[in-house]
Amino acid sequence: MHFRRRSIRPGRSRTAAVLLATTALLASACSTSGSANSVDGAASVALAALPRATPATLAPYYAQKLSWRSCGVPGFECATMKAPLDYAEPDAGDVRLAVARKKATGKGKPLGSLLVNPGGPGGSAIGYLQQYAGIGYPAEVRARYDMVAVDPRGVARSEPVECLDGRDMDTYTQTDTTPDDKKEAGELVDAYKEFAEGCGERSAELLRHVSTVEAARDMDILRAALGDRKLTYVGASYGTFLGATYAGLFPDRVGRLVLDGAMDPSLPARRLNLDQTAGFETAFQSFAKDCVQQPDCPLGRKGTTPAQVGKNLKAFFRKLDQHPIPAGDADGRKLGEALATTGVIAAMYDEGAWAQLREALTMAMKEKDGAGLLVLSDSYYERDAKGDYSNLMFANAAVNCLDLPAAFSTPDQVEESLPAFEKASPVFGEGLAWASLSCAYWPVKPTGEPHRIVAKGAAPIVVVGTTRDPATPYGWARALSRQLSSARLLTYEGDGHTAYGRGSDCIDSTIDTYLLHGTPPAAGKRCS
């Protein structure tokens, strides 16, 4: 139900990867003191920097010393950091944040800490560090930097937001997101309400304090606790929003920042969701063109247009809506339209998953076996074989619904916008429009609004955009690079979500040079 902007583990297909993040249509943004110009237009107000001097009430947090210990993964150490639950009232209590690091492994002058975040919101940065970044980033980078991650407040190891148990999540993820009548629309609304109520009951206090602004402020406390004068950071997908927010709040403390798969914080949720819907259509068009060239494509043969491929897939979804098919699931789940759509969308993040998607679609369409698409969907939701879900989707909703006012407040508003969403994506538009309604029933009012981020006075920041990125459309990277006063836009002409570590020597060498030597790319640099 909650599609997300996420990054994937480079060099591997989406489903073989650790799920590292994102929401697709519950886009987030940080808080600001102004408001957007219009429902669908960009905001003109800019995020204001915080005072340079650390308030006395926060001094104990900035002065804390981290106690490192072994955490069961060879080569990595873990610690717990404290931050105020409410920055407006630091005496009201703490939130405990999990931190992990891998010390620099080589010779040469140490460059301090490199903080990484894979996106989401809701992706575990520690999981990403231990399973990819700490062992898979270029050896030259790992030799000079301590690789560090903190799970943001409400995520994974850092006092996770909780909402539904596994059985209720199974029901939730199977709810029809393309209602055919008022009755089905009411059932979808009920599902959104039940999800929101579950979060409100299980995580009532925390829900008010998981905003991107608060997570960015936590990162500055971590910077100080690590002993770094400035923050060096690589953020992917939603992680770019988190990193840009840090730059806006603390421009004088910006070191070397890489924002890969960038978001545009100036857009309201409805516009973000519509843009992302178009992004998934762009990715699907690329998949469709490739699919019909392959002998095992179940959606068409050579000469079949992408538009017809989309119609064929949509017709298959409609059949599943009426008659779900077996999926060999131990818990008795069948493959209906909702899970099948999620499975297809999951494969849009990485062209390396296209072969797996063709196989899964062939099984479902020709053999009436939904197991392949169910695997893709479960990997997206981080559901394990025991039927348990990680807190990814709970944290995802909690951050998104706090960061921005809801895209829609009523089912009637969704129905009015259906033509625009279906124009943006004939295949996915209807479902993604209805998915944009979920924050309307959130138990906590949003604290953020759309805004620009300027970060005046910051050191050069590298913003990376992929031209056919499904989850963070290329236009967002261009927009963020125009907002940030010191940004350099680096463009990857290709498919998939994010660019660093995904096979482009041009992209990788450019970012590595920046991280190791502080030299940003030339203006307008493009890679393929």
PLY file of the C-alpha trace (Angstrom):
ply
format ascii 1.0
element vertex 528
property float x
property float y
property float z
element edge 527
property int vertex1
property int vertex2
end_header
0.00 0.00 0.00
2.75 2.42 0.91
5.00 2.60 -2.11
8.26 4.27 -1.37
11.35 5.90 -2.78
14.12 3.54 -1.94
17.65 2.77 -2.94
18.87 -0.71 -3.76
22.07 -2.52 -3.15
24.27 -1.70 -6.15
25.40 -4.45 -8.43
22.58 -6.85 -7.59
18.98 -7.21 -8.63
16.39 -5.44 -6.52
15.09 -8.60 -4.91
18.52 -9.97 -4.07
19.28 -6.70 -2.37
18.74 -5.39 1.08
15.66 -3.16 0.94
17.11 0.18 1.59
14.32 2.46 1.34
11.77 4.79 0.06
8.07 5.62 -0.23
6.64 5.97 -3.51
3.61 7.84 -3.03
3.73 9.21 0.40
6.45 11.70 -0.28
8.07 13.57 2.54
9.45 17.02 3.23
10.84 18.89 6.17
9.29 21.54 8.29
9.45 25.21 7.54
7.80 28.41 8.60
5.99 29.14 5.36
3.58 27.47 3.01
3.41 26.40 -0.60
2.15 28.72 -3.30
-0.55 26.30 -4.39
-1.67 22.70 -4.07
0.43 21.56 -7.01
3.01 24.34 -7.29
6.46 24.63 -5.76
7.01 26.45 -2.49
8.92 29.71 -2.48
9.85 29.86 1.21
13.28 28.46 2.16
14.26 26.33 5.14
15.95 28.58 7.68
19.35 27.68 9.09
19.62 27.13 12.84
21.85 29.40 14.95
25.50 28.39 14.81
25.85 28.32 18.58
24.63 25.16 20.29
21.86 25.96 22.81
22.84 25.29 26.39
19.92 22.88 26.75
21.45 20.67 24.04
25.05 20.85 25.27
24.90 17.54 27.18
23.81 15.73 24.02
26.62 17.27 21.98
29.17 16.42 24.67
28.21 12.74 25.03
30.83 10.05 24.43
29.87 6.95 22.50
30.71 3.62 24.09
31.60 1.25 21.26
31.10 -2.49 21.56
31.09 -5.53 19.33
27.71 -6.08 17.68
28.00 -9.55 16.23
29.13 -8.61 12.71
32.88 -9.02 12.19
34.65 -5.71 11.69
31.78 -3.55 12.93
31.22 -1.79 16.24
27.94 -0.53 17.67
26.92 2.15 20.15
23.83 3.91 21.43
23.40 7.66 21.18
20.91 9.84 23.00
18.96 12.69 21.43
16.07 14.73 22.80
12.69 13.30 21.90
11.44 16.87 21.44
13.99 19.52 20.46
11.60 22.22 21.64
11.63 20.65 25.13
14.93 18.79 25.59
14.11 18.07 29.23
11.03 16.07 28.27
12.91 12.85 27.62
15.31 11.10 25.26
15.19 8.90 22.22
17.90 6.26 21.98
19.46 5.87 18.54
21.47 2.88 17.32
24.80 3.68 15.67
27.30 1.40 13.90
30.68 1.92 12.32
33.55 0.18 10.59
36.87 1.85 11.19
39.04 2.98 8.29
41.01 0.00 7.02
43.97 1.46 5.13
46.97 3.72 5.23
46.96 7.38 4.37
45.61 10.41 6.16
42.25 9.60 7.81
39.37 11.67 6.48
37.05 11.25 9.45
33.61 9.66 9.32
31.44 8.96 6.28
27.79 8.72 7.29
25.52 6.75 4.95
21.74 6.52 4.63
19.96 4.34 2.04
16.60 6.07 1.97
13.06 5.14 2.82
12.06 6.72 4.99
12.27 3.60 7.08
15.29 1.84 5.57
17.81 0.64 8.12
21.04 2.57 7.65
22.84 0.09 9.90
21.63 -2.82 7.80
22.84 -1.00 4.70
26.22 -0.29 6.28
26.80 -3.84 7.47
25.50 -5.59 4.38
26.76 -3.29 1.66
28.42 0.08 2.28
30.91 -1.09 4.91
32.14 -3.90 2.69
31.10 -2.87 -0.81
32.02 0.80 -1.13
35.27 1.35 -3.05
38.30 0.14 -1.10
39.93 3.57 -1.40
36.96 5.19 0.31
36.77 2.59 3.09
40.51 2.90 3.64
40.32 6.60 4.46
36.94 6.92 6.18
35.31 5.39 9.21
32.08 4.12 7.66
29.18 5.08 9.95
25.41 4.70 10.05
22.63 5.65 12.43
19.12 4.26 12.17
16.92 7.37 12.24
14.46 7.76 15.11
11.54 5.35 14.71
13.49 3.06 12.35
14.75 -0.49 12.85
17.07 -0.49 15.89
16.25 3.09 16.98
13.02 2.77 18.97
11.03 1.51 15.98
7.51 2.66 15.22
5.08 -0.26 15.42
1.61 -0.47 13.89
0.19 -3.89 12.90
1.11 -7.51 13.52
1.97 -9.83 10.64
-1.52 -11.20 10.14
-3.07 -7.72 9.99
-0.32 -6.53 7.64
-1.11 -9.43 5.32
-4.69 -8.22 5.17
-3.57 -4.63 4.67
-1.21 -5.36 1.80
-3.89 -7.34 -0.01
-6.55 -4.61 0.19
-7.76 -3.55 -3.26
-6.22 -0.19 -4.17
-8.26 0.19 -7.37
-11.80 0.25 -5.96
-14.57 -0.41 -8.47
-17.38 1.17 -6.45
-18.20 3.05 -3.27
-18.23 -0.15 -1.23
-14.67 -1.06 -2.22
-13.55 2.54 -1.72
-14.98 2.35 1.79
-13.07 -0.87 2.47
-9.84 0.83 1.37
-10.52 3.80 3.63
-11.19 1.40 6.51
-7.84 -0.28 5.86
-6.05 3.07 5.97
-7.84 3.97 9.19
-6.99 0.64 10.82
-3.33 1.04 9.89
-3.23 4.60 11.27
-5.04 3.61 14.46
-2.60 0.76 15.01
0.33 3.16 14.77
-1.38 5.61 17.10
-2.05 2.95 19.71
1.39 1.32 19.65
3.65 4.35 19.09
1.61 7.31 20.28
4.37 9.48 21.75
7.02 8.71 19.15
4.75 9.50 16.16
4.96 13.22 16.93
8.75 13.24 16.76
9.97 11.30 13.72
10.20 14.19 11.26
13.05 14.61 8.80
14.08 17.84 10.52
14.46 16.02 13.85
16.42 13.20 12.19
18.73 15.77 10.58
19.32 17.40 13.95
20.14 13.97 15.37
22.80 13.64 12.68
24.48 16.80 13.91
24.67 15.42 17.43
26.24 12.28 15.97
28.74 14.38 14.00
29.85 16.00 17.25
29.96 12.71 19.15
32.19 11.26 16.43
34.56 14.19 16.77
34.06 15.51 13.24
34.10 19.23 12.59
31.97 18.82 9.47
29.61 16.14 8.16
30.58 13.92 5.23
27.58 12.00 3.96
26.22 9.84 1.15
22.43 9.67 1.04
20.32 7.82 -1.51
16.68 8.41 -2.42
14.90 9.74 0.69
18.39 9.96 2.15
18.93 12.94 -0.18
16.06 14.76 1.49
17.57 14.00 4.88
21.00 15.20 3.73
19.66 18.33 2.06
17.72 19.13 5.22
20.92 18.82 7.23
22.63 21.22 4.82
19.78 23.70 5.14
19.86 23.61 8.94
23.66 23.52 9.34
25.23 24.96 6.16
28.49 25.86 7.94
28.93 22.20 9.01
28.60 20.71 5.53
31.63 18.71 4.46
31.34 16.47 1.39
27.71 15.61 0.70
26.51 13.26 -2.06
22.75 13.26 -2.67
22.00 10.38 -5.08
18.49 9.95 -6.49
17.49 13.39 -5.30
14.12 14.61 -4.07
12.60 18.06 -4.53
11.54 19.38 -1.10
9.62 22.30 -2.58
6.74 20.18 -3.89
3.54 19.27 -2.02
2.59 15.63 -1.63
0.08 15.52 -4.47
2.60 16.87 -6.95
5.33 14.57 -5.67
3.04 11.59 -6.01
1.98 12.57 -9.51
5.59 13.08 -10.58
6.55 9.72 -9.16
3.64 8.05 -10.93
5.04 9.40 -14.18
8.47 8.13 -13.12
7.18 4.58 -12.76
5.59 4.87 -16.19
8.94 5.94 -17.65
10.59 2.92 -16.05
7.81 0.63 -17.28
8.21 1.92 -20.82
11.89 0.95 -20.69
10.98 -2.47 -19.33
8.30 -2.95 -22.00
10.69 -2.11 -24.84
13.21 -4.59 -23.48
10.64 -7.27 -22.65
9.32 -7.66 -26.20
12.86 -8.25 -27.45
13.19 -11.28 -25.16
11.89 -14.75 -26.11
10.25 -15.24 -22.70
8.22 -12.02 -22.58
4.60 -12.88 -21.67
3.29 -9.38 -22.47
4.01 -9.22 -26.20
6.33 -10.07 -29.05
8.70 -8.04 -31.19
6.81 -5.13 -32.64
4.36 -4.89 -29.74
4.28 -1.27 -28.62
4.94 -0.28 -25.00
1.38 1.06 -24.86
0.00 -2.36 -25.82
2.33 -4.07 -23.35
0.84 -1.82 -20.67
-2.70 -2.68 -21.74
-1.86 -6.39 -21.59
-0.49 -6.03 -18.07
-3.46 -3.94 -16.97
-5.84 -6.59 -18.34
-3.97 -9.21 -16.32
-4.31 -7.09 -13.19
-8.08 -6.83 -13.80
-8.34 -10.61 -14.02
-6.52 -10.95 -10.71
-8.87 -8.41 -9.18
-11.76 -10.75 -9.90
-9.99 -14.09 -9.54
-6.80 -14.24 -7.44
-4.54 -17.18 -8.23
-2.67 -19.62 -5.95
0.83 -18.61 -4.92
2.02 -21.64 -2.93
1.98 -19.54 0.23
2.19 -21.33 3.57
-0.25 -18.81 5.07
-2.80 -19.30 2.31
-2.36 -15.95 0.59
-3.31 -15.79 -3.05
-1.98 -13.39 -5.65
-4.52 -10.65 -6.25
-4.22 -7.35 -8.03
-2.71 -5.45 -5.09
0.18 -7.85 -4.43
0.82 -8.37 -8.14
1.04 -4.62 -8.74
3.48 -4.24 -5.86
5.59 -7.07 -7.28
5.81 -5.40 -10.68
6.61 -2.01 -9.15
9.36 -3.61 -7.06
11.13 -4.73 -10.23
10.96 -1.24 -11.73
13.65 0.00 -9.33
16.42 -1.99 -10.97
16.79 -3.22 -14.54
18.70 -6.18 -13.08
15.33 -7.51 -11.86
13.64 -7.44 -15.26
14.48 -11.08 -16.09
13.04 -12.16 -12.76
9.91 -10.14 -13.46
9.45 -11.74 -16.88
9.72 -15.18 -15.28
7.28 -14.25 -12.50
4.77 -12.83 -14.99
5.05 -15.92 -17.18
4.35 -18.16 -14.18
1.34 -16.09 -13.21
-0.14 -15.42 -16.64
0.46 -18.78 -18.32
0.69 -21.24 -15.43
-1.61 -19.52 -12.93
1.15 -19.67 -10.33
1.56 -16.41 -8.42
4.62 -17.47 -6.38
7.12 -15.39 -8.36
5.22 -12.13 -8.07
4.51 -12.82 -4.41
8.26 -13.14 -3.77
8.81 -9.74 -5.39
6.01 -8.17 -3.37
7.19 -9.69 -0.08
10.71 -8.45 -0.66
9.33 -4.96 -1.21
7.38 -5.02 2.04
10.21 -6.80 3.92
7.99 -9.74 4.89
9.91 -12.86 5.92
9.04 -16.52 5.51
7.51 -16.61 9.00
4.99 -13.93 8.07
6.69 -11.18 10.06
7.28 -7.70 8.68
10.12 -5.33 9.48
9.06 -1.89 10.68
9.98 -0.38 7.31
6.45 0.42 6.17
5.43 1.68 9.62
8.33 4.14 9.81
7.77 5.04 6.18
4.22 6.18 6.85
5.10 7.84 10.15
7.77 10.08 8.64
5.90 10.87 5.44
2.63 11.72 7.13
4.42 14.01 9.59
6.60 15.74 6.99
3.83 16.88 4.62
0.09 17.52 4.63
-1.77 14.63 3.02
-2.03 14.57 -0.76
-5.79 13.98 -0.52
-8.22 14.30 2.36
-11.25 12.48 0.89
-12.02 9.72 -1.63
-13.84 12.30 -3.75
-10.59 14.23 -4.17
-8.86 11.07 -5.34
-11.58 10.40 -7.90
-11.29 13.95 -9.22
-7.56 13.45 -9.72
-7.77 10.01 -11.33
-7.61 11.34 -14.92
-4.33 13.14 -14.18
-2.79 10.09 -12.50
-3.97 7.72 -15.22
-2.54 10.05 -17.84
0.78 10.01 -15.98
0.69 6.19 -15.93
-2.04 4.15 -17.62
-0.71 1.05 -15.84
-0.09 2.27 -12.29
-1.89 5.62 -12.08
-5.18 4.51 -10.54
-3.59 2.49 -7.74
-1.00 5.11 -6.95
-3.64 7.83 -6.76
-5.60 5.85 -4.18
-2.39 5.03 -2.28
-1.91 8.78 -1.87
-5.00 8.94 0.38
-3.54 7.03 3.32
-2.10 10.00 5.25
-5.56 11.57 5.39
-6.37 9.39 8.40
-3.11 9.73 10.29
-3.53 10.23 14.06
-0.91 13.01 14.24
-1.09 16.32 12.42
1.76 17.09 10.02
4.46 19.46 11.24
6.12 20.08 7.87
5.27 21.93 4.69
6.85 22.13 1.23
9.85 24.43 1.08
13.04 25.15 -0.80
16.47 24.35 0.63
19.21 26.86 -0.14
21.97 26.09 2.39
23.71 29.38 1.71
27.40 29.20 2.56
27.67 25.40 2.38
30.65 23.71 0.74
30.03 22.15 -2.71
27.29 19.51 -2.63
27.00 16.83 -5.35
23.42 16.14 -6.46
23.01 13.02 -8.60
20.06 12.32 -10.90
19.26 9.33 -13.16
17.35 10.20 -16.32
14.95 7.24 -16.16
14.72 6.86 -12.40
11.27 5.49 -11.48
11.07 6.61 -7.85
12.91 9.94 -7.81
12.37 11.44 -11.27
15.29 13.25 -12.84
13.46 16.56 -12.68
13.68 16.45 -8.91
17.48 16.31 -9.03
17.56 19.28 -11.37
15.21 21.19 -9.07
17.23 20.47 -5.93
20.47 21.40 -7.67
18.96 24.77 -8.57
17.83 25.37 -4.99
21.07 24.50 -3.20
23.43 27.44 -3.49
26.55 25.27 -3.82
25.17 22.27 -5.73
26.81 20.53 -8.67
24.44 18.34 -10.69
25.85 15.00 -11.86
23.63 13.21 -14.40
23.47 9.49 -15.12
21.81 8.72 -18.44
20.27 5.35 -17.71
17.65 3.21 -16.00
17.10 2.29 -12.38
16.91 4.06 -9.06
20.06 5.95 -7.96
23.43 5.80 -9.73
26.44 5.38 -7.41
27.82 1.84 -7.36
25.46 0.57 -10.08
27.94 -0.05 -12.87
28.88 3.34 -14.32
32.63 3.87 -14.01
32.07 7.54 -14.86
29.63 8.06 -11.98
31.69 6.05 -9.51
35.02 7.67 -10.27
33.49 11.16 -10.15
31.94 10.56 -6.72
35.04 8.80 -5.41
37.20 11.74 -6.46
34.87 14.10 -4.64
34.82 12.01 -1.46
38.58 11.47 -1.41
39.84 14.83 -2.62
36.93 17.24 -2.24
36.84 17.99 -5.96
33.24 18.25 -7.21
32.29 17.37 -10.80
32.42 19.98 -13.51
29.19 21.85 -14.08
26.80 19.89 -16.29
28.77 16.62 -16.16
26.87 13.68 -17.65
27.68 9.97 -17.49
26.30 6.81 -19.02
0 1
1 2
2 3
3 4
4 5
5 6
6 7
7 8
8 9
9 10
10 11
11 12
12 13
13 14
14 15
15 16
16 17
17 18
18 19
19 20
20 21
21 22
22 23
23 24
24 25
25 26
26 27
27 28
28 29
29 30
30 31
31 32
32 33
33 34
34 35
35 36
36 37
37 38
38 39
39 40
40 41
41 42
42 43
43 44
44 45
45 46
46 47
47 48
48 49
49 50
50 51
51 52
52 53
53 54
54 55
55 56
56 57
57 58
58 59
59 60
60 61
61 62
62 63
63 64
64 65
65 66
66 67
67 68
68 69
69 70
70 71
71 72
72 73
73 74
74 75
75 76
76 77
77 78
78 79
79 80
80 81
81 82
82 83
83 84
84 85
85 86
86 87
87 88
88 89
89 90
90 91
91 92
92 93
93 94
94 95
95 96
96 97
97 98
98 99
99 100
100 101
101 102
102 103
103 104
104 105
105 106
106 107
107 108
108 109
109 110
110 111
111 112
112 113
113 114
114 115
115 116
116 117
117 118
118 119
119 120
120 121
121 122
122 123
123 124
124 125
125 126
126 127
127 128
128 129
129 130
130 131
131 132
132 133
133 134
134 135
135 136
136 137
137 138
138 139
139 140
140 141
141 142
142 143
143 144
144 145
145 146
146 147
147 148
148 149
149 150
150 151
151 152
152 153
153 154
154 155
155 156
156 157
157 158
158 159
159 160
160 161
161 162
162 163
163 164
164 165
165 166
166 167
167 168
168 169
169 170
170 171
171 172
172 173
173 174
174 175
175 176
176 177
177 178
178 179
179 180
180 181
181 182
182 183
183 184
184 185
185 186
186 187
187 188
188 189
189 190
190 191
191 192
192 193
193 194
194 195
195 196
196 197
197 198
198 199
199 200
200 201
201 202
202 203
203 204
204 205
205 206
206 207
207 208
208 209
209 210
210 211
211 212
212 213
213 214
214 215
215 216
216 217
217 218
218 219
219 220
220 221
221 222
222 223
223 224
224 225
225 226
226 227
227 228
228 229
229 230
230 231
231 232
232 233
233 234
234 235
235 236
236 237
237 238
238 239
239 240
240 241
241 242
242 243
243 244
244 245
245 246
246 247
247 248
248 249
249 250
250 251
251 252
252 253
253 254
254 255
255 256
256 257
257 258
258 259
259 260
260 261
261 262
262 263
263 264
264 265
265 266
266 267
267 268
268 269
269 270
270 271
271 272
272 273
273 274
274 275
275 276
276 277
277 278
278 279
279 280
280 281
281 282
282 283
283 284
284 285
285 286
286 287
287 288
288 289
289 290
290 291
291 292
292 293
293 294
294 295
295 296
296 297
297 298
298 299
299 300
300 301
301 302
302 303
303 304
304 305
305 306
306 307
307 308
308 309
309 310
310 311
311 312
312 313
313 314
314 315
315 316
316 317
317 318
318 319
319 320
320 321
321 322
322 323
323 324
324 325
325 326
326 327
327 328
328 329
329 330
330 331
331 332
332 333
333 334
334 335
335 336
336 337
337 338
338 339
339 340
340 341
341 342
342 343
343 344
344 345
345 346
346 347
347 348
348 349
349 350
350 351
351 352
352 353
353 354
354 355
355 356
356 357
357 358
358 359
359 360
360 361
361 362
362 363
363 364
364 365
365 366
366 367
367 368
368 369
369 370
370 371
371 372
372 373
373 374
374 375
375 376
376 377
377 378
378 379
379 380
380 381
381 382
382 383
383 384
384 385
385 386
386 387
387 388
388 389
389 390
390 391
391 392
392 393
393 394
394 395
395 396
396 397
397 398
398 399
399 400
400 401
401 402
402 403
403 404
404 405
405 406
406 407
407 408
408 409
409 410
410 411
411 412
412 413
413 414
414 415
415 416
416 417
417 418
418 419
419 420
420 421
421 422
422 423
423 424
424 425
425 426
426 427
427 428
428 429
429 430
430 431
431 432
432 433
433 434
434 435
435 436
436 437
437 438
438 439
439 440
440 441
441 442
442 443
443 444
444 445
445 446
446 447
447 448
448 449
449 450
450 451
451 452
452 453
453 454
454 455
455 456
456 457
457 458
458 459
459 460
460 461
461 462
462 463
463 464
464 465
465 466
466 467
467 468
468 469
469 470
470 471
471 472
472 473
473 474
474 475
475 476
476 477
477 478
478 479
479 480
480 481
481 482
482 483
483 484
484 485
485 486
486 487
487 488
488 489
489 490
490 491
491 492
492 493
493 494
494 495
495 496
496 497
497 498
498 499
499 500
500 501
501 502
502 503
503 504
504 505
505 506
506 507
507 508
508 509
509 510
510 511
511 512
512 513
513 514
514 515
515 516
516 517
517 518
518 519
519 520
520 521
521 522
522 523
523 524
524 525
525 526
526 527
